[in-house]
Amino acid sequence: MKNQTTGTIAQLGRSLIKRSDCSGIVAAVVIFLVFCIFTDGFLTQYNIFNVSRTASLYMFIAVGQALVLIVGGMNLSLGAIGSLSVVVFGYCCQNLGWGFIPALAASLAIGGVCGLANGLIISKLNLNPFIVTLATSFVFSGLYIGISQGYPYTELPAFVNTLGRGSFLKMPLFFWIMLVMAAGIWFVFKYTVFGRRLLATGGNATAARLSGINTARIYLIANVLSGVFAALAGFFFTARQGTASPTTGSEWMLASFAVAAMGGTALSGGSISGIGLVFSAYLYAFIKNGLVLLNVDMYYEQSYLGVIILAAICFETVRTKYVKLRHL
């Protein structure tokens, strides 16, 4: 009986370590236990509610980055697109008097257009996505600063605040939206042709092209979707804050790459995990929240955050080599 139990545990361990999202899942569980032990207010209902809402926001950001990472690209303009879409949403509501749905549609459309611009420049001119999206981030930043003049929009529909502060079964509405999004990612990339083409393009673009996949179109669509999800993340941040601030996406860079990478999205393309993104989003939120509860000097917050993320990435490197060595 003891040998059977040991064998079952070992089998579960091997199954977990083979997963590309193993690092994010393990790190999130470990950090959760550490803060539960060493802080007093971490496991309270109020704190878990706020951490879950924050984690959901990081998840939305990471999806926008993951969609281009899986096809072998990147989007350094993600935060600028998010800020521009937020400004467009606020401008439509406050200055033009539009309702919630038309304003949100305009915001998402702007995100899609920005992503389309990135995709066209990169694919048609065969330029490096790092250089292109870095340059367009300045273009988009200039637009949202020029439109808003640096001021936030506060006259927003009541539904925006309701969404940002609402709850269901004692968990924030964002949490349930995050779970739906994770389930959607799992379904799309496991059961749809489009999802498999995205993964094939990122895994081996040449082989995908020879098999009949229009890789240029797939890459373009991935960039458009990245822009749309950046706009969607911007809207959720607006709902959380209660204002449409032009500085919304200014700190998205680290979060978008860290959550995506630790969540099982291969930086070289070809891999993504919905459940991994959920765990890594919680990991990122746990770290930021736990450091506050530990009264850590927040001037060093980025350093602590970077060290923990680096440790998770190093673990992922060791895990990958171990899996290859053992042929798991």
C-alpha positions as CSV (number, residue, x, y, z in Angstrom):
1,M,0.0,0.0,0.0
2,K,2.8,2.3,0.9
3,N,4.7,1.6,-2.4
4,Q,1.5,2.2,-4.3
5,T,1.0,5.6,-2.6
6,T,4.6,6.6,-3.3
7,G,4.2,5.6,-6.9
8,T,1.1,7.7,-7.3
9,I,2.8,10.7,-5.8
10,A,5.8,10.2,-8.1
11,Q,3.5,9.9,-11.1
12,L,1.7,13.1,-10.2
13,G,5.0,14.9,-9.7
14,R,6.2,13.8,-13.2
15,S,2.9,14.9,-14.7
16,L,3.3,18.3,-13.1
17,I,6.9,18.9,-14.0
18,K,6.2,18.1,-17.7
19,R,3.8,21.1,-17.8
20,S,5.1,24.3,-19.3
21,D,3.2,26.2,-16.6
22,C,4.7,24.2,-13.8
23,S,7.0,27.1,-12.6
24,G,4.1,29.5,-12.2
25,I,1.9,27.0,-10.4
26,V,4.6,25.9,-8.0
27,A,5.8,29.4,-7.3
28,A,2.3,30.7,-6.7
29,V,1.6,27.9,-4.1
30,V,4.9,28.4,-2.3
31,I,4.6,32.2,-2.1
32,F,1.0,31.9,-0.9
33,L,2.0,29.6,1.9
34,V,4.9,31.8,2.9
35,F,2.8,34.9,3.2
36,C,0.1,32.9,5.0
37,I,2.7,31.9,7.6
38,F,4.6,35.2,8.0
39,T,1.8,37.8,7.7
40,D,-1.3,38.3,9.8
41,G,-3.7,39.9,7.4
42,F,-2.9,38.0,4.2
43,L,-5.6,35.3,4.5
44,T,-8.5,37.6,5.4
45,Q,-11.5,37.8,3.2
46,Y,-11.0,41.4,2.4
47,N,-7.4,40.9,1.4
48,I,-8.1,37.8,-0.8
49,F,-10.9,39.8,-2.5
50,N,-8.5,42.6,-3.4
51,V,-5.7,40.2,-4.4
52,S,-8.1,38.3,-6.7
53,R,-9.2,41.5,-8.3
54,T,-5.6,42.6,-8.9
55,A,-4.6,39.2,-10.2
56,S,-7.4,39.3,-12.7
57,L,-6.1,42.6,-14.0
58,Y,-2.7,41.2,-14.5
59,M,-4.2,38.2,-16.3
60,F,-5.9,40.5,-18.8
61,I,-2.7,42.3,-19.4
62,A,-0.7,39.1,-19.9
63,V,-3.2,37.7,-22.4
64,G,-2.5,40.7,-24.6
65,Q,1.2,39.9,-24.5
66,A,0.9,36.2,-24.7
67,L,-1.1,36.3,-28.0
68,V,1.9,37.8,-29.8
69,L,4.5,35.8,-27.9
70,I,3.0,32.5,-29.0
71,V,3.6,33.4,-32.7
72,G,7.2,34.4,-32.0
73,G,6.6,38.2,-31.6
74,M,6.3,40.7,-28.8
75,N,4.4,43.9,-28.1
76,L,6.3,46.6,-26.2
77,S,3.5,49.1,-27.1
78,L,0.9,47.1,-25.1
79,G,0.8,49.6,-22.2
80,A,0.6,52.6,-24.6
81,I,-2.3,50.9,-26.5
82,G,-4.1,50.3,-23.2
83,S,-3.7,54.0,-22.2
84,L,-4.8,55.3,-25.6
85,S,-7.9,53.1,-25.5
86,V,-8.7,54.2,-22.0
87,V,-8.4,57.9,-23.1
88,V,-10.7,57.2,-26.1
89,F,-13.2,55.5,-23.8
90,G,-13.2,58.4,-21.4
91,Y,-13.3,61.0,-24.2
92,C,-16.3,59.3,-25.8
93,C,-18.2,59.2,-22.4
94,Q,-17.3,62.6,-21.0
95,N,-16.8,64.8,-24.0
96,L,-19.1,63.3,-26.6
97,G,-21.7,62.0,-24.2
98,W,-21.7,58.5,-25.6
99,G,-23.2,55.6,-23.7
100,F,-21.2,52.7,-22.3
101,I,-21.5,50.3,-25.3
102,P,-20.6,52.7,-28.1
103,A,-17.7,54.1,-26.0
104,L,-16.4,50.6,-25.2
105,A,-16.7,49.6,-28.9
106,A,-14.7,52.7,-29.9
107,S,-12.1,51.8,-27.3
108,L,-11.7,48.2,-28.5
109,A,-11.6,49.4,-32.1
110,I,-8.8,51.7,-31.4
111,G,-6.9,48.8,-29.7
112,G,-7.5,46.7,-32.8
113,V,-6.3,49.4,-35.2
114,C,-3.1,49.9,-33.1
115,G,-2.4,46.2,-33.2
116,L,-3.2,46.1,-36.9
117,A,-0.6,48.9,-37.5
118,N,2.0,46.9,-35.5
119,G,1.3,43.7,-37.4
120,L,1.3,45.4,-40.9
121,I,4.6,47.2,-40.3
122,I,6.3,44.1,-38.9
123,S,5.0,41.6,-41.5
124,K,5.0,43.7,-44.7
125,L,8.3,45.4,-44.1
126,N,9.8,42.3,-42.4
127,L,11.1,44.4,-39.4
128,N,12.0,43.3,-35.9
129,P,8.9,43.4,-33.6
130,F,11.1,44.8,-30.8
131,I,12.0,47.9,-32.7
132,V,8.6,48.4,-34.3
133,T,6.6,48.1,-31.1
134,L,9.1,50.2,-29.2
135,A,8.7,53.0,-31.8
136,T,4.9,52.7,-32.0
137,S,4.7,52.9,-28.2
138,F,6.0,56.5,-28.5
139,V,3.5,57.2,-31.2
140,F,0.6,55.9,-29.2
141,S,1.9,57.7,-26.1
142,G,1.9,61.0,-27.9
143,L,-1.6,60.5,-29.0
144,Y,-3.1,59.7,-25.6
145,I,-1.2,62.6,-24.0
146,G,-2.3,65.0,-26.7
147,I,-5.9,64.0,-26.6
148,S,-6.2,64.0,-22.8
149,Q,-3.7,66.7,-22.1
150,G,-2.7,64.5,-19.1
151,Y,-6.0,64.8,-17.3
152,P,-8.2,61.8,-16.4
153,Y,-11.8,61.4,-17.3
154,T,-14.1,61.1,-14.4
155,E,-17.6,61.3,-15.9
156,L,-18.2,57.7,-16.7
157,P,-21.3,55.5,-16.9
158,A,-22.4,54.1,-13.5
159,F,-22.0,50.5,-14.8
160,V,-18.3,51.0,-15.0
161,N,-17.9,51.4,-11.2
162,T,-20.4,48.6,-10.6
163,L,-18.3,46.2,-12.6
164,G,-15.1,47.3,-10.9
165,R,-16.4,47.0,-7.4
166,G,-19.0,44.3,-7.8
167,S,-18.9,40.8,-6.4
168,F,-20.5,37.4,-6.8
169,L,-20.2,34.6,-4.2
170,K,-17.9,36.9,-2.2
171,M,-15.4,37.1,-5.1
172,P,-14.9,40.1,-7.4
173,L,-16.6,40.0,-10.8
174,F,-13.2,40.3,-12.4
175,F,-12.3,36.9,-10.9
176,W,-15.1,35.1,-12.6
177,I,-14.3,36.9,-15.9
178,M,-10.7,35.7,-15.5
179,L,-11.8,32.1,-15.1
180,V,-14.0,32.4,-18.2
181,M,-11.1,33.8,-20.1
182,A,-8.8,31.0,-18.9
183,A,-11.4,28.4,-20.0
184,G,-11.7,30.2,-23.4
185,I,-7.9,30.0,-23.9
186,W,-7.9,26.3,-23.1
187,F,-10.8,25.6,-25.5
188,V,-9.4,27.8,-28.4
189,F,-5.9,26.4,-28.3
190,K,-7.0,22.8,-27.8
191,Y,-10.0,22.4,-30.0
192,T,-10.0,25.0,-32.7
193,V,-8.2,25.2,-36.0
194,F,-7.3,28.9,-35.4
195,G,-5.7,28.1,-32.1
196,R,-3.6,25.2,-33.5
197,R,-2.5,27.5,-36.4
198,L,-1.4,30.1,-33.9
199,L,0.7,27.5,-32.0
200,A,2.1,26.0,-35.2
201,T,3.2,29.4,-36.5
202,G,5.0,30.2,-33.3
203,G,6.4,26.7,-32.9
204,N,7.9,26.5,-36.4
205,A,6.9,29.2,-38.9
206,T,8.6,27.5,-41.8
207,A,6.9,24.1,-41.2
208,A,3.6,25.9,-40.7
209,R,4.0,27.7,-44.0
210,L,4.9,24.5,-45.9
211,S,1.8,22.8,-44.4
212,G,-0.4,25.5,-46.0
213,I,-0.9,27.9,-43.1
214,N,-0.9,31.6,-44.1
215,T,1.6,32.6,-41.4
216,A,1.6,36.2,-42.3
217,R,-2.1,36.5,-41.8
218,I,-1.9,34.5,-38.5
219,Y,0.8,36.9,-37.3
220,L,-1.3,39.9,-38.3
221,I,-4.4,38.5,-36.5
222,A,-2.3,37.8,-33.4
223,N,-1.2,41.5,-33.3
224,V,-4.8,42.7,-33.8
225,L,-6.0,40.5,-30.9
226,S,-3.1,41.8,-28.8
227,G,-4.3,45.3,-29.3
228,V,-7.9,44.4,-28.6
229,F,-7.0,42.7,-25.3
230,A,-4.8,45.6,-24.4
231,A,-7.8,47.8,-24.8
232,L,-10.0,45.4,-22.8
233,A,-7.4,45.4,-20.0
234,G,-7.4,49.2,-20.1
235,F,-11.2,49.2,-19.7
236,F,-11.0,46.8,-16.7
237,F,-8.4,49.0,-15.1
238,T,-10.7,52.0,-15.6
239,A,-13.5,50.0,-13.9
240,R,-11.2,49.3,-11.0
241,Q,-10.0,52.9,-10.6
242,G,-13.4,54.6,-11.4
243,T,-11.6,57.0,-13.7
244,A,-10.2,56.8,-17.2
245,S,-6.6,57.8,-16.6
246,P,-4.0,58.4,-19.4
247,T,-1.3,56.8,-17.2
248,T,-3.2,53.4,-16.9
249,G,-0.7,51.3,-18.9
250,S,2.5,53.0,-17.8
251,E,3.6,50.0,-15.6
252,W,2.3,47.1,-17.8
253,M,5.7,46.2,-19.3
254,L,7.1,44.0,-16.6
255,A,3.7,42.5,-15.6
256,S,2.8,41.5,-19.2
257,F,6.1,39.7,-19.8
258,A,6.5,38.2,-16.3
259,V,3.0,36.8,-16.0
260,A,2.9,35.5,-19.5
261,A,6.4,33.8,-19.2
262,M,5.8,32.3,-15.8
263,G,2.4,31.2,-16.9
264,G,3.7,28.8,-19.5
265,T,3.8,31.1,-22.5
266,A,7.0,30.3,-24.4
267,L,9.0,33.4,-25.2
268,S,10.1,31.8,-28.5
269,G,6.5,30.9,-29.4
270,G,4.3,27.8,-29.7
271,S,3.0,27.4,-26.1
272,I,0.3,28.9,-23.9
273,S,-1.6,27.8,-20.8
274,G,-4.8,29.4,-19.5
275,I,-4.5,27.9,-16.0
276,G,-0.8,28.9,-16.0
277,L,-1.7,32.5,-16.6
278,V,-4.2,32.4,-13.7
279,F,-1.6,31.1,-11.3
280,S,1.2,33.4,-12.5
281,A,-1.2,36.4,-12.2
282,Y,-1.9,35.4,-8.7
283,L,1.8,34.9,-8.1
284,Y,2.5,38.5,-9.2
285,A,-0.4,39.9,-7.1
286,F,0.7,37.8,-4.1
287,I,4.2,39.2,-4.2
288,K,3.2,42.9,-4.5
289,N,0.5,42.4,-1.8
290,G,2.7,40.4,0.6
291,L,5.6,42.8,0.4
292,V,3.2,45.5,1.6
293,L,1.9,43.4,4.5
294,L,5.5,42.6,5.5
295,N,6.2,46.3,5.7
296,V,9.1,45.9,3.2
297,D,10.6,49.2,2.1
298,M,8.6,49.9,-1.1
299,Y,11.5,51.8,-2.6
300,Y,13.0,48.4,-3.2
301,E,9.8,46.7,-4.4
302,Q,10.9,46.3,-8.0
303,S,14.2,44.7,-6.8
304,Y,12.4,42.1,-4.7
305,L,9.9,41.5,-7.4
306,G,12.6,41.0,-10.0
307,V,14.5,38.5,-7.8
308,I,11.5,36.4,-7.2
309,I,10.5,36.4,-10.9
310,L,14.2,35.6,-11.8
311,A,14.1,32.6,-9.4
312,A,10.9,31.4,-11.1
313,I,12.4,31.7,-14.5
314,C,15.6,29.9,-13.4
315,F,13.4,27.1,-12.0
316,E,11.7,26.9,-15.4
317,T,15.1,26.6,-17.2
318,V,16.1,23.8,-14.9
319,R,12.7,22.1,-15.3
320,T,13.0,22.2,-19.1
321,K,16.5,20.7,-19.1
322,Y,15.4,18.0,-16.6
323,V,12.4,17.0,-18.8
324,K,14.6,16.8,-21.9
325,L,17.3,14.8,-20.0
326,R,14.8,12.3,-18.6
327,H,12.7,12.2,-21.8
328,L,9.5,12.8,-19.9
